[in-house]
Amino acid sequence: KWIYGAAGTERDPADLSWRTCCIIPGLICMAFTFVVIKCSDDSPKGNYRKRKDLGLMQKQSAMKHLRAAIHDHNTWLLLIQYGCCFGVELTTSNAAALYFKEEFELSTEAAAAVASTFGWMNLFARGLGGFLSDISNAYSGMRGRLIWQLVCFFFEGCVLTMFVIVVFALFMTILPDSHTS
C-alpha cells in the first residue's frame, strides 16, 4: 500500500496492493523450491535414485500403490473428511474479510488483518493436528489416527454448537432492540 501511495497513483492504493501482495511470497517459494531440490534428500536414508542404483531399494510400481490406496476404505474416509474441512476453511477465509468490512465497517486492511487470524489459526491447528495424528498412528496404527480424528471432530462439533448458541442468543438480544427504534 505504501509503495502505491508513494508512487502517486490515481487509484486507491489498497485496491492495487492486495492484488500484488502475493508476488514476493510466490518468488520466495519458487526460489526455495530450487534450494530444497538441490540441498535435500528424498528420505532419511538418502536419495531414492542412488538407493535404487546401489540395489538398496526395489523399484516400486506407482500403479500398484495407487490401486492399493483406491481400494482402502480409510483413504476414502480421510479424503471426504479432509475435503469437507478444507472446503469450509476456504469458504470462511474467502468470506471473512468481506464480512468484517461490511458488518463492522472496518477498512479493507483492518478487515483483512482480522480475517487472517483464521488462516493463521488453521496453519497452526493443521500442523498440530497432523503431528498428534502421527503420534497416535505410531502407538496404535491407523486405528489410533482415526480415534484422534474422532476426538477432534467431537470437540469441533461441541465448539460449533456453542458458537451457534452464542450467536443465536446475541441475535435474540439485538432483535427486540431493532424493532423499538
VMD Tcl script that builds the backbone (N, CA, C; Angstrom):
set m [mol new atoms 543]
animate dup $m
set s [atomselect $m all]
$s set {name element resname resid chain x y z} {
  {N N LYS 1 A 0.835 -1.178 0.000}
  {CA C LYS 1 A 0.000 0.000 0.000}
  {C C LYS 1 A 0.884 1.246 0.000}
  {N N TRP 2 A 1.962 1.197 0.785}
  {CA C TRP 2 A 2.839 2.362 0.868}
  {C C TRP 2 A 3.534 2.627 -0.465}
  {N N ILE 3 A 3.901 1.558 -1.164}
  {CA C ILE 3 A 4.587 1.720 -2.455}
  {C C ILE 3 A 3.669 2.411 -3.454}
  {N N TYR 4 A 2.415 1.940 -3.540}
  {CA C TYR 4 A 1.473 2.558 -4.473}
  {C C TYR 4 A 1.125 3.982 -4.052}
  {N N GLY 5 A 1.020 4.215 -2.740}
  {CA C GLY 5 A 0.728 5.566 -2.254}
  {C C GLY 5 A 1.858 6.527 -2.587}
  {N N ALA 6 A 3.092 6.066 -2.423}
  {CA C ALA 6 A 4.250 6.918 -2.713}
  {C C ALA 6 A 4.401 7.171 -4.217}
  {N N ALA 7 A 3.911 6.245 -5.031}
  {CA C ALA 7 A 4.027 6.406 -6.483}
  {C C ALA 7 A 3.050 7.456 -7.007}
  {N N GLY 8 A 2.087 7.854 -6.187}
  {CA C GLY 8 A 1.147 8.901 -6.583}
  {C C GLY 8 A 0.122 8.448 -7.601}
  {N N THR 9 A -0.270 7.196 -7.538}
  {CA C THR 9 A -1.260 6.676 -8.484}
  {C C THR 9 A -2.643 7.241 -8.180}
  {N N GLU 10 A -3.466 7.313 -9.201}
  {CA C GLU 10 A -4.829 7.856 -9.058}
  {C C GLU 10 A -5.749 6.885 -8.319}
  {N N ARG 11 A -5.511 5.597 -8.517}
  {CA C ARG 11 A -6.384 4.587 -7.914}
  {C C ARG 11 A -6.081 4.419 -6.430}
  {N N ASP 12 A -7.015 3.787 -5.738}
  {CA C ASP 12 A -6.870 3.513 -4.306}
  {C C ASP 12 A -5.711 2.539 -4.097}
  {N N PRO 13 A -4.703 2.918 -3.301}
  {CA C PRO 13 A -3.559 2.022 -3.086}
  {C C PRO 13 A -3.946 0.675 -2.490}
  {N N ALA 14 A -4.951 0.648 -1.622}
  {CA C ALA 14 A -5.374 -0.619 -1.020}
  {C C ALA 14 A -5.950 -1.548 -2.078}
  {N N ASP 15 A -6.653 -0.984 -3.057}
  {CA C ASP 15 A -7.233 -1.795 -4.121}
  {C C ASP 15 A -6.148 -2.416 -4.996}
  {N N LEU 16 A -5.076 -1.709 -5.208}
  {CA C LEU 16 A -3.977 -2.224 -6.023}
  {C C LEU 16 A -3.074 -3.169 -5.240}
  {N N SER 17 A -2.802 -2.840 -3.996}
  {CA C SER 17 A -1.804 -3.596 -3.241}
  {C C SER 17 A -2.252 -5.015 -2.929}
  {N N TRP 18 A -3.513 -5.248 -2.676}
  {CA C TRP 18 A -3.930 -6.600 -2.342}
  {C C TRP 18 A -3.775 -7.527 -3.534}
  {N N ARG 19 A -3.809 -6.953 -4.737}
  {CA C ARG 19 A -3.662 -7.775 -5.936}
  {C C ARG 19 A -2.221 -8.210 -6.166}
  {N N THR 20 A -1.283 -7.435 -5.688}
  {CA C THR 20 A 0.128 -7.741 -5.947}
  {C C THR 20 A 0.882 -8.257 -4.725}
  {N N CYS 21 A 0.206 -8.413 -3.608}
  {CA C CYS 21 A 0.904 -8.790 -2.377}
  {C C CYS 21 A 1.427 -10.218 -2.397}
  {N N CYS 22 A 0.983 -11.035 -3.306}
  {CA C CYS 22 A 1.440 -12.422 -3.351}
  {C C CYS 22 A 2.671 -12.614 -4.225}
  {N N ILE 23 A 3.134 -11.574 -4.890}
  {CA C ILE 23 A 4.276 -11.727 -5.790}
  {C C ILE 23 A 5.542 -12.088 -5.020}
  {N N ILE 24 A 5.850 -11.362 -3.958}
  {CA C ILE 24 A 7.083 -11.626 -3.203}
  {C C ILE 24 A 7.047 -13.002 -2.539}
  {N N PRO 25 A 5.977 -13.380 -1.836}
  {CA C PRO 25 A 5.963 -14.750 -1.288}
  {C C PRO 25 A 6.033 -15.813 -2.386}
  {N N GLY 26 A 5.415 -15.560 -3.536}
  {CA C GLY 26 A 5.489 -16.516 -4.639}
  {C C GLY 26 A 6.907 -16.683 -5.158}
  {N N LEU 27 A 7.627 -15.578 -5.297}
  {CA C LEU 27 A 9.023 -15.644 -5.743}
  {C C LEU 27 A 9.897 -16.350 -4.703}
  {N N ILE 28 A 9.642 -16.090 -3.425}
  {CA C ILE 28 A 10.397 -16.770 -2.367}
  {C C ILE 28 A 10.138 -18.274 -2.418}
  {N N CYS 29 A 8.875 -18.660 -2.627}
  {CA C CYS 29 A 8.542 -20.092 -2.726}
  {C C CYS 29 A 9.237 -20.735 -3.919}
  {N N MET 30 A 9.260 -20.039 -5.056}
  {CA C MET 30 A 9.935 -20.586 -6.237}
  {C C MET 30 A 11.427 -20.764 -5.970}
  {N N ALA 31 A 12.058 -19.783 -5.345}
  {CA C ALA 31 A 13.485 -19.888 -5.031}
  {C C ALA 31 A 13.732 -21.023 -4.039}
  {N N PHE 32 A 12.871 -21.126 -3.040}
  {CA C PHE 32 A 13.034 -22.169 -2.037}
  {C C PHE 32 A 12.852 -23.557 -2.639}
  {N N THR 33 A 12.011 -23.669 -3.669}
  {CA C THR 33 A 11.831 -24.949 -4.357}
  {C C THR 33 A 13.162 -25.456 -4.894}
  {N N PHE 34 A 13.913 -24.584 -5.534}
  {CA C PHE 34 A 15.199 -24.990 -6.079}
  {C C PHE 34 A 16.196 -25.336 -4.971}
  {N N VAL 35 A 16.155 -24.608 -3.865}
  {CA C VAL 35 A 17.036 -24.907 -2.733}
  {C C VAL 35 A 16.725 -26.299 -2.187}
  {N N VAL 36 A 15.438 -26.608 -2.021}
  {CA C VAL 36 A 15.043 -27.907 -1.487}
  {C C VAL 36 A 15.464 -29.026 -2.438}
  {N N ILE 37 A 15.242 -28.846 -3.728}
  {CA C ILE 37 A 15.604 -29.878 -4.704}
  {C C ILE 37 A 17.113 -30.131 -4.694}
  {N N LYS 38 A 17.902 -29.079 -4.616}
  {CA C LYS 38 A 19.361 -29.223 -4.682}
  {C C LYS 38 A 19.994 -29.675 -3.364}
  {N N CYS 39 A 19.427 -29.289 -2.236}
  {CA C CYS 39 A 20.106 -29.476 -0.954}
  {C C CYS 39 A 19.495 -30.529 -0.039}
  {N N SER 40 A 18.428 -31.194 -0.441}
  {CA C SER 40 A 17.801 -32.133 0.484}
  {C C SER 40 A 17.786 -33.548 -0.087}
  {N N ASP 41 A 17.585 -34.494 0.798}
  {CA C ASP 41 A 17.470 -35.895 0.412}
  {C C ASP 41 A 16.000 -36.271 0.313}
  {N N ASP 42 A 15.733 -37.359 -0.407}
  {CA C ASP 42 A 14.355 -37.826 -0.555}
  {C C ASP 42 A 13.831 -38.458 0.729}
  {N N SER 43 A 14.720 -39.030 1.506}
  {CA C SER 43 A 14.323 -39.690 2.748}
  {C C SER 43 A 15.492 -39.642 3.720}
  {N N PRO 44 A 15.274 -40.016 4.969}
  {CA C PRO 44 A 16.396 -40.024 5.924}
  {C C PRO 44 A 17.531 -40.959 5.517}
  {N N LYS 45 A 17.230 -41.950 4.690}
  {CA C LYS 45 A 18.262 -42.899 4.261}
  {C C LYS 45 A 18.977 -42.462 2.982}
  {N N GLY 46 A 18.563 -41.344 2.382}
  {CA C GLY 46 A 19.234 -40.855 1.183}
  {C C GLY 46 A 18.281 -40.685 0.015}
  {N N ASN 47 A 18.847 -40.362 -1.144}
  {CA C ASN 47 A 18.042 -40.169 -2.349}
  {C C ASN 47 A 17.617 -41.506 -2.939}
  {N N TYR 48 A 16.406 -41.558 -3.438}
  {CA C TYR 48 A 15.856 -42.796 -3.979}
  {C C TYR 48 A 16.642 -43.288 -5.187}
  {N N ARG 49 A 17.020 -42.395 -6.073}
  {CA C ARG 49 A 17.734 -42.806 -7.284}
  {C C ARG 49 A 19.052 -43.494 -6.919}
  {N N LYS 50 A 19.800 -42.921 -5.991}
  {CA C LYS 50 A 21.069 -43.526 -5.575}
  {C C LYS 50 A 20.831 -44.872 -4.899}
  {N N ARG 51 A 19.809 -44.950 -4.065}
  {CA C ARG 51 A 19.499 -46.199 -3.366}
  {C C ARG 51 A 19.085 -47.291 -4.347}
  {N N LYS 52 A 18.333 -46.919 -5.391}
  {CA C LYS 52 A 17.935 -47.899 -6.404}
  {C C LYS 52 A 19.140 -48.349 -7.222}
  {N N ASP 53 A 20.019 -47.404 -7.576}
  {CA C ASP 53 A 21.218 -47.751 -8.346}
  {C C ASP 53 A 22.151 -48.683 -7.578}
  {N N LEU 54 A 22.231 -48.511 -6.257}
  {CA C LEU 54 A 23.075 -49.360 -5.424}
  {C C LEU 54 A 22.398 -50.685 -5.048}
  {N N GLY 55 A 21.145 -50.860 -5.432}
  {CA C GLY 55 A 20.410 -52.082 -5.124}
  {C C GLY 55 A 19.882 -52.142 -3.710}
  {N N LEU 56 A 19.848 -51.014 -3.015}
  {CA C LEU 56 A 19.347 -50.968 -1.640}
  {C C LEU 56 A 17.828 -50.793 -1.581}
  {N N MET 57 A 17.240 -50.509 -2.718}
  {CA C MET 57 A 15.800 -50.237 -2.748}
  {C C MET 57 A 15.225 -50.810 -4.040}
  {N N GLN 58 A 14.087 -51.476 -3.924}
  {CA C GLN 58 A 13.443 -52.025 -5.111}
  {C C GLN 58 A 12.669 -50.935 -5.836}
  {N N LYS 59 A 12.554 -51.120 -7.138}
  {CA C LYS 59 A 11.755 -50.176 -7.916}
  {C C LYS 59 A 10.286 -50.455 -7.616}
  {N N GLN 60 A 9.566 -49.402 -7.276}
  {CA C GLN 60 A 8.163 -49.536 -6.903}
  {C C GLN 60 A 7.262 -49.175 -8.080}
  {N N SER 61 A 6.142 -49.821 -8.160}
  {CA C SER 61 A 5.157 -49.527 -9.192}
  {C C SER 61 A 4.155 -48.508 -8.639}
  {N N ALA 62 A 4.083 -47.360 -9.272}
  {CA C ALA 62 A 3.151 -46.332 -8.818}
  {C C ALA 62 A 1.709 -46.816 -8.945}
  {N N MET 63 A 1.407 -47.540 -10.016}
  {CA C MET 63 A 0.035 -48.040 -10.207}
  {C C MET 63 A -0.359 -49.036 -9.124}
  {N N LYS 64 A 0.598 -49.845 -8.687}
  {CA C LYS 64 A 0.309 -50.807 -7.621}
  {C C LYS 64 A -0.083 -50.070 -6.337}
  {N N HIS 65 A 0.651 -49.030 -6.009}
  {CA C HIS 65 A 0.340 -48.262 -4.797}
  {C C HIS 65 A -0.948 -47.463 -4.960}
  {N N LEU 66 A -1.180 -46.914 -6.139}
  {CA C LEU 66 A -2.414 -46.171 -6.388}
  {C C LEU 66 A -3.619 -47.105 -6.285}
  {N N ARG 67 A -3.507 -48.296 -6.837}
  {CA C ARG 67 A -4.596 -49.283 -6.774}
  {C C ARG 67 A -4.875 -49.660 -5.317}
  {N N ALA 68 A -3.819 -49.849 -4.538}
  {CA C ALA 68 A -3.996 -50.203 -3.116}
  {C C ALA 68 A -4.677 -49.063 -2.364}
  {N N ALA 69 A -4.295 -47.826 -2.662}
  {CA C ALA 69 A -4.914 -46.678 -1.991}
  {C C ALA 69 A -6.379 -46.543 -2.373}
  {N N ILE 70 A -6.703 -46.771 -3.625}
  {CA C ILE 70 A -8.096 -46.653 -4.089}
  {C C ILE 70 A -8.982 -47.704 -3.423}
  {N N HIS 71 A -8.438 -48.880 -3.170}
  {CA C HIS 71 A -9.238 -49.947 -2.579}
  {C C HIS 71 A -9.268 -49.915 -1.052}
  {N N ASP 72 A -8.560 -49.006 -0.440}
  {CA C ASP 72 A -8.546 -48.892 1.020}
  {C C ASP 72 A -9.644 -47.919 1.466}
  {N N HIS 73 A -10.583 -48.400 2.276}
  {CA C HIS 73 A -11.693 -47.542 2.712}
  {C C HIS 73 A -11.213 -46.374 3.571}
  {N N ASN 74 A -10.087 -46.537 4.273}
  {CA C ASN 74 A -9.562 -45.433 5.079}
  {C C ASN 74 A -9.154 -44.246 4.205}
  {N N THR 75 A -8.642 -44.526 3.016}
  {CA C THR 75 A -8.269 -43.458 2.095}
  {C C THR 75 A -9.484 -42.617 1.746}
  {N N TRP 76 A -10.595 -43.269 1.445}
  {CA C TRP 76 A -11.812 -42.542 1.072}
  {C C TRP 76 A -12.378 -41.768 2.256}
  {N N LEU 77 A -12.319 -42.364 3.443}
  {CA C LEU 77 A -12.795 -41.682 4.648}
  {C C LEU 77 A -11.984 -40.415 4.904}
  {N N LEU 78 A -10.655 -40.535 4.831}
  {CA C LEU 78 A -9.798 -39.373 5.054}
  {C C LEU 78 A -9.987 -38.328 3.961}
  {N N LEU 79 A -10.182 -38.765 2.725}
  {CA C LEU 79 A -10.400 -37.836 1.618}
  {C C LEU 79 A -11.668 -37.012 1.836}
  {N N ILE 80 A -12.744 -37.669 2.221}
  {CA C ILE 80 A -14.007 -36.964 2.451}
  {C C ILE 80 A -13.874 -36.000 3.635}
  {N N GLN 81 A -13.255 -36.464 4.715}
  {CA C GLN 81 A -13.091 -35.599 5.887}
  {C C GLN 81 A -12.223 -34.386 5.553}
  {N N TYR 82 A -11.128 -34.616 4.869}
  {CA C TYR 82 A -10.234 -33.517 4.527}
  {C C TYR 82 A -10.910 -32.555 3.557}
  {N N GLY 83 A -11.635 -33.100 2.581}
  {CA C GLY 83 A -12.340 -32.247 1.624}
  {C C GLY 83 A -13.368 -31.353 2.303}
  {N N CYS 84 A -14.105 -31.914 3.238}
  {CA C CYS 84 A -15.103 -31.110 3.956}
  {C C CYS 84 A -14.431 -30.045 4.810}
  {N N CYS 85 A -13.414 -30.421 5.550}
  {CA C CYS 85 A -12.733 -29.449 6.428}
  {C C CYS 85 A -12.075 -28.350 5.612}
  {N N PHE 86 A -11.365 -28.733 4.558}
  {CA C PHE 86 A -10.654 -27.733 3.776}
  {C C PHE 86 A -11.628 -26.871 2.991}
  {N N GLY 87 A -12.750 -27.438 2.553}
  {CA C GLY 87 A -13.765 -26.653 1.856}
  {C C GLY 87 A -14.351 -25.573 2.757}
  {N N VAL 88 A -14.636 -25.929 3.992}
  {CA C VAL 88 A -15.150 -24.944 4.951}
  {C C VAL 88 A -14.095 -23.888 5.230}
  {N N GLU 89 A -12.842 -24.317 5.349}
  {CA C GLU 89 A -11.753 -23.369 5.615}
  {C C GLU 89 A -11.615 -22.365 4.467}
  {N N LEU 90 A -11.648 -22.841 3.233}
  {CA C LEU 90 A -11.537 -21.939 2.082}
  {C C LEU 90 A -12.716 -20.982 2.006}
  {N N THR 91 A -13.914 -21.500 2.217}
  {CA C THR 91 A -15.106 -20.658 2.166}
  {C C THR 91 A -15.052 -19.571 3.233}
  {N N THR 92 A -14.692 -19.958 4.443}
  {CA C THR 92 A -14.613 -18.991 5.534}
  {C C THR 92 A -13.521 -17.960 5.277}
  {N N SER 93 A -12.362 -18.424 4.830}
  {CA C SER 93 A -11.261 -17.493 4.560}
  {C C SER 93 A -11.633 -16.489 3.475}
  {N N ASN 94 A -12.334 -16.937 2.464}
  {CA C ASN 94 A -12.714 -16.045 1.371}
  {C C ASN 94 A -13.786 -15.039 1.774}
  {N N ALA 95 A -14.661 -15.437 2.669}
  {CA C ALA 95 A -15.780 -14.561 3.023}
  {C C ALA 95 A -15.513 -13.703 4.261}
  {N N ALA 96 A -14.529 -14.066 5.060}
  {CA C ALA 96 A -14.336 -13.401 6.352}
  {C C ALA 96 A -14.002 -11.914 6.216}
  {N N ALA 97 A -13.078 -11.571 5.332}
  {CA C ALA 97 A -12.671 -10.162 5.208}
  {C C ALA 97 A -13.844 -9.292 4.777}
  {N N LEU 98 A -14.606 -9.761 3.797}
  {CA C LEU 98 A -15.769 -9.007 3.335}
  {C C LEU 98 A -16.797 -8.877 4.447}
  {N N TYR 99 A -17.005 -9.946 5.205}
  {CA C TYR 99 A -17.948 -9.915 6.322}
  {C C TYR 99 A -17.528 -8.872 7.352}
  {N N PHE 100 A -16.249 -8.892 7.756}
  {CA C PHE 100 A -15.778 -7.932 8.758}
  {C C PHE 100 A -15.849 -6.506 8.231}
  {N N LYS 101 A -15.603 -6.333 6.961}
  {CA C LYS 101 A -15.658 -4.994 6.382}
  {C C LYS 101 A -17.087 -4.454 6.380}
  {N N GLU 102 A -18.031 -5.284 5.974}
  {CA C GLU 102 A -19.416 -4.832 5.872}
  {C C GLU 102 A -20.118 -4.757 7.224}
  {N N GLU 103 A -19.939 -5.763 8.070}
  {CA C GLU 103 A -20.674 -5.821 9.333}
  {C C GLU 103 A -20.118 -4.882 10.397}
  {N N PHE 104 A -18.815 -4.706 10.423}
  {CA C PHE 104 A -18.193 -3.903 11.476}
  {C C PHE 104 A -17.605 -2.601 10.940}
  {N N GLU 105 A -17.849 -2.333 9.662}
  {CA C GLU 105 A -17.401 -1.103 8.998}
  {C C GLU 105 A -15.905 -0.863 9.200}
  {N N LEU 106 A -15.124 -1.913 9.018}
  {CA C LEU 106 A -13.674 -1.813 9.115}
  {C C LEU 106 A -13.100 -1.422 7.763}
  {N N SER 107 A -11.897 -0.886 7.763}
  {CA C SER 107 A -11.221 -0.624 6.495}
  {C C SER 107 A -10.843 -1.967 5.876}
  {N N THR 108 A -10.509 -1.961 4.603}
  {CA C THR 108 A -10.134 -3.198 3.919}
  {C C THR 108 A -8.939 -3.845 4.604}
  {N N GLU 109 A -7.958 -3.023 4.986}
  {CA C GLU 109 A -6.757 -3.554 5.630}
  {C C GLU 109 A -7.070 -4.164 6.991}
  {N N ALA 110 A -7.879 -3.465 7.792}
  {CA C ALA 110 A -8.219 -3.967 9.130}
  {C C ALA 110 A -9.045 -5.248 9.027}
  {N N ALA 111 A -10.003 -5.279 8.104}
  {CA C ALA 111 A -10.826 -6.476 7.926}
  {C C ALA 111 A -9.968 -7.658 7.488}
  {N N ALA 112 A -9.025 -7.416 6.583}
  {CA C ALA 112 A -8.138 -8.487 6.118}
  {C C ALA 112 A -7.237 -8.973 7.248}
  {N N ALA 113 A -6.774 -8.051 8.094}
  {CA C ALA 113 A -5.923 -8.443 9.225}
  {C C ALA 113 A -6.690 -9.312 10.210}
  {N N VAL 114 A -7.928 -8.927 10.496}
  {CA C VAL 114 A -8.742 -9.725 11.417}
  {C C VAL 114 A -9.051 -11.080 10.800}
  {N N ALA 115 A -9.405 -11.105 9.518}
  {CA C ALA 115 A -9.730 -12.360 8.841}
  {C C ALA 115 A -8.509 -13.265 8.738}
  {N N SER 116 A -7.331 -12.682 8.644}
  {CA C SER 116 A -6.124 -13.510 8.512}
  {C C SER 116 A -5.855 -14.326 9.766}
  {N N THR 117 A -6.393 -13.901 10.911}
  {CA C THR 117 A -6.181 -14.676 12.127}
  {C C THR 117 A -6.785 -16.072 11.994}
  {N N PHE 118 A -7.868 -16.200 11.218}
  {CA C PHE 118 A -8.463 -17.513 10.989}
  {C C PHE 118 A -7.492 -18.400 10.208}
  {N N GLY 119 A -6.862 -17.839 9.185}
  {CA C GLY 119 A -5.885 -18.599 8.410}
  {C C GLY 119 A -4.673 -18.991 9.230}
  {N N TRP 120 A -4.175 -18.073 10.068}
  {CA C TRP 120 A -3.030 -18.392 10.911}
  {C C TRP 120 A -3.400 -19.467 11.926}
  {N N MET 121 A -4.624 -19.398 12.456}
  {CA C MET 121 A -5.073 -20.421 13.392}
  {C C MET 121 A -5.100 -21.781 12.698}
  {N N ASN 122 A -5.598 -21.813 11.458}
  {CA C ASN 122 A -5.662 -23.071 10.722}
  {C C ASN 122 A -4.271 -23.609 10.414}
  {N N LEU 123 A -3.335 -22.720 10.116}
  {CA C LEU 123 A -1.968 -23.142 9.853}
  {C C LEU 123 A -1.387 -23.832 11.082}
  {N N PHE 124 A -1.607 -23.252 12.246}
  {CA C PHE 124 A -1.131 -23.842 13.493}
  {C C PHE 124 A -1.883 -25.139 13.794}
  {N N ALA 125 A -3.207 -25.104 13.683}
  {CA C ALA 125 A -4.022 -26.266 14.037}
  {C C ALA 125 A -3.771 -27.435 13.091}
  {N N ARG 126 A -3.555 -27.160 11.817}
  {CA C ARG 126 A -3.308 -28.230 10.854}
  {C C ARG 126 A -1.987 -28.940 11.190}
  {N N GLY 127 A -0.953 -28.165 11.485}
  {CA C GLY 127 A 0.334 -28.773 11.835}
  {C C GLY 127 A 0.261 -29.564 13.134}
  {N N LEU 128 A -0.377 -28.981 14.138}
  {CA C LEU 128 A -0.503 -29.660 15.427}
  {C C LEU 128 A -1.359 -30.923 15.292}
  {N N GLY 129 A -2.442 -30.821 14.553}
  {CA C GLY 129 A -3.308 -31.994 14.355}
  {C C GLY 129 A -2.579 -33.118 13.634}
  {N N GLY 130 A -1.808 -32.767 12.607}
  {CA C GLY 130 A -1.039 -33.779 11.894}
  {C C GLY 130 A 0.018 -34.422 12.768}
  {N N PHE 131 A 0.681 -33.596 13.584}
  {CA C PHE 131 A 1.701 -34.109 14.499}
  {C C PHE 131 A 1.086 -35.092 15.499}
  {N N LEU 132 A -0.032 -34.700 16.111}
  {CA C LEU 132 A -0.683 -35.578 17.090}
  {C C LEU 132 A -1.273 -36.817 16.424}
  {N N SER 133 A -1.725 -36.672 15.181}
  {CA C SER 133 A -2.215 -37.824 14.433}
  {C C SER 133 A -1.077 -38.807 14.153}
  {N N ASP 134 A 0.097 -38.282 13.828}
  {CA C ASP 134 A 1.257 -39.148 13.600}
  {C C ASP 134 A 1.658 -39.881 14.873}
  {N N ILE 135 A 1.582 -39.192 16.004}
  {CA C ILE 135 A 1.896 -39.848 17.277}
  {C C ILE 135 A 0.884 -40.955 17.560}
  {N N SER 136 A -0.407 -40.667 17.329}
  {CA C SER 136 A -1.440 -41.694 17.520}
  {C C SER 136 A -1.214 -42.875 16.589}
  {N N ASN 137 A -0.796 -42.588 15.356}
  {CA C ASN 137 A -0.514 -43.644 14.388}
  {C C ASN 137 A 0.675 -44.489 14.840}
  {N N ALA 138 A 1.684 -43.863 15.434}
  {CA C ALA 138 A 2.864 -44.604 15.890}
  {C C ALA 138 A 2.509 -45.575 17.013}
  {N N TYR 139 A 1.569 -45.175 17.895}
  {CA C TYR 139 A 1.206 -46.036 19.021}
  {C C TYR 139 A 0.142 -47.073 18.670}
  {N N SER 140 A -0.837 -46.689 17.842}
  {CA C SER 140 A -1.975 -47.588 17.609}
  {C C SER 140 A -2.289 -47.829 16.144}
  {N N GLY 141 A -1.411 -47.415 15.249}
  {CA C GLY 141 A -1.656 -47.629 13.829}
  {C C GLY 141 A -2.795 -46.745 13.320}
  {N N MET 142 A -3.412 -47.199 12.254}
  {CA C MET 142 A -4.486 -46.425 11.635}
  {C C MET 142 A -5.665 -46.232 12.588}
  {N N ARG 143 A -5.902 -47.208 13.451}
  {CA C ARG 143 A -6.990 -47.077 14.430}
  {C C ARG 143 A -6.734 -45.885 15.345}
  {N N GLY 144 A -5.493 -45.681 15.772}
  {CA C GLY 144 A -5.155 -44.533 16.607}
  {C C GLY 144 A -5.382 -43.218 15.886}
  {N N ARG 145 A -5.024 -43.198 14.600}
  {CA C ARG 145 A -5.228 -41.983 13.798}
  {C C ARG 145 A -6.721 -41.675 13.679}
  {N N LEU 146 A -7.526 -42.690 13.436}
  {CA C LEU 146 A -8.971 -42.484 13.294}
  {C C LEU 146 A -9.613 -42.092 14.628}
  {N N ILE 147 A -9.127 -42.655 15.725}
  {CA C ILE 147 A -9.646 -42.262 17.042}
  {C C ILE 147 A -9.311 -40.798 17.307}
  {N N TRP 148 A -8.074 -40.389 16.962}
  {CA C TRP 148 A -7.687 -38.985 17.144}
  {C C TRP 148 A -8.598 -38.079 16.320}
  {N N GLN 149 A -8.907 -38.470 15.083}
  {CA C GLN 149 A -9.809 -37.660 14.265}
  {C C GLN 149 A -11.203 -37.609 14.872}
  {N N LEU 150 A -11.672 -38.719 15.392}
  {CA C LEU 150 A -12.991 -38.747 16.028}
  {C C LEU 150 A -13.025 -37.782 17.214}
  {N N VAL 151 A -11.979 -37.785 18.023}
  {CA C VAL 151 A -11.903 -36.870 19.172}
  {C C VAL 151 A -11.923 -35.418 18.680}
  {N N CYS 152 A -11.128 -35.118 17.651}
  {CA C CYS 152 A -11.088 -33.746 17.109}
  {C C CYS 152 A -12.444 -33.326 16.560}
  {N N PHE 153 A -13.091 -34.208 15.812}
  {CA C PHE 153 A -14.401 -33.875 15.257}
  {C C PHE 153 A -15.441 -33.684 16.351}
  {N N PHE 154 A -15.366 -34.492 17.402}
  {CA C PHE 154 A -16.297 -34.343 18.509}
  {C C PHE 154 A -16.157 -32.955 19.145}
  {N N PHE 155 A -14.909 -32.572 19.455}
  {CA C PHE 155 A -14.697 -31.255 20.073}
  {C C PHE 155 A -15.026 -30.124 19.101}
  {N N GLU 156 A -14.773 -30.328 17.821}
  {CA C GLU 156 A -15.150 -29.323 16.830}
  {C C GLU 156 A -16.665 -29.144 16.813}
  {N N GLY 157 A -17.391 -30.243 16.879}
  {CA C GLY 157 A -18.849 -30.170 16.934}
  {C C GLY 157 A -19.331 -29.466 18.187}
  {N N CYS 158 A -18.692 -29.731 19.320}
  {CA C CYS 158 A -19.058 -29.047 20.576}
  {C C CYS 158 A -18.827 -27.547 20.469}
  {N N VAL 159 A -17.671 -27.155 19.929}
  {CA C VAL 159 A -17.357 -25.733 19.810}
  {C C VAL 159 A -18.320 -25.059 18.835}
  {N N LEU 160 A -18.626 -25.712 17.717}
  {CA C LEU 160 A -19.567 -25.130 16.757}
  {C C LEU 160 A -20.965 -25.002 17.354}
  {N N THR 161 A -21.373 -25.990 18.152}
  {CA C THR 161 A -22.674 -25.920 18.812}
  {C C THR 161 A -22.716 -24.745 19.792}
  {N N MET 162 A -21.641 -24.563 20.569}
  {CA C MET 162 A -21.585 -23.417 21.482}
  {C C MET 162 A -21.602 -22.103 20.707}
  {N N PHE 163 A -20.910 -22.069 19.574}
  {CA C PHE 163 A -20.884 -20.869 18.750}
  {C C PHE 163 A -22.292 -20.524 18.256}
  {N N VAL 164 A -23.028 -21.519 17.789}
  {CA C VAL 164 A -24.390 -21.282 17.305}
  {C C VAL 164 A -25.280 -20.795 18.442}
  {N N ILE 165 A -25.135 -21.376 19.623}
  {CA C ILE 165 A -25.947 -20.945 20.776}
  {C C ILE 165 A -25.639 -19.489 21.124}
  {N N VAL 166 A -24.362 -19.123 21.148}
  {CA C VAL 166 A -23.974 -17.750 21.479}
  {C C VAL 166 A -24.481 -16.776 20.419}
  {N N VAL 167 A -24.321 -17.126 19.142}
  {CA C VAL 167 A -24.786 -16.239 18.066}
  {C C VAL 167 A -26.298 -16.100 18.114}
  {N N PHE 168 A -27.020 -17.198 18.363}
  {CA C PHE 168 A -28.477 -17.133 18.447}
  {C C PHE 168 A -28.899 -16.260 19.636}
  {N N ALA 169 A -28.223 -16.433 20.790}
  {CA C ALA 169 A -28.547 -15.610 21.964}
  {C C ALA 169 A -28.267 -14.139 21.675}
  {N N LEU 170 A -27.161 -13.856 20.994}
  {CA C LEU 170 A -26.834 -12.483 20.629}
  {C C LEU 170 A -27.879 -11.916 19.666}
  {N N PHE 171 A -28.287 -12.718 18.704}
  {CA C PHE 171 A -29.304 -12.302 17.739}
  {C C PHE 171 A -30.622 -12.006 18.446}
  {N N MET 172 A -31.016 -12.853 19.391}
  {CA C MET 172 A -32.270 -12.655 20.112}
  {C C MET 172 A -32.192 -11.436 21.032}
  {N N THR 173 A -30.991 -11.109 21.494}
  {CA C THR 173 A -30.817 -9.909 22.330}
  {C C THR 173 A -30.921 -8.645 21.502}
  {N N ILE 174 A -30.364 -8.669 20.302}
  {CA C ILE 174 A -30.352 -7.482 19.447}
  {C C ILE 174 A -31.688 -7.297 18.746}
  {N N LEU 175 A -32.373 -8.372 18.405}
  {CA C LEU 175 A -33.616 -8.295 17.630}
  {C C LEU 175 A -34.684 -7.424 18.287}
  {N N PRO 176 A -35.003 -7.562 19.574}
  {CA C PRO 176 A -36.030 -6.684 20.156}
  {C C PRO 176 A -35.640 -5.211 20.124}
  {N N ASP 177 A -34.348 -4.896 20.255}
  {CA C ASP 177 A -33.911 -3.506 20.215}
  {C C ASP 177 A -34.089 -2.893 18.826}
  {N N SER 178 A -33.965 -3.681 17.766}
  {CA C SER 178 A -34.068 -3.131 16.426}
  {C C SER 178 A -35.509 -2.784 16.066}
  {N N HIS 179 A -36.497 -3.443 16.706}
  {CA C HIS 179 A -37.896 -3.128 16.401}
  {C C HIS 179 A -38.385 -1.880 17.137}
  {N N THR 180 A -37.734 -1.528 18.237}
  {CA C THR 180 A -38.189 -0.383 19.023}
  {C C THR 180 A -37.691 0.942 18.457}
  {N N SER 181 A -36.632 0.956 17.675}
  {CA C SER 181 A -36.090 2.219 17.179}
  {C C SER 181 A -36.590 2.580 15.821}
}
mol reanalyze $m
mol bondsrecalc $m
mol representation Tube
mol addrep $m
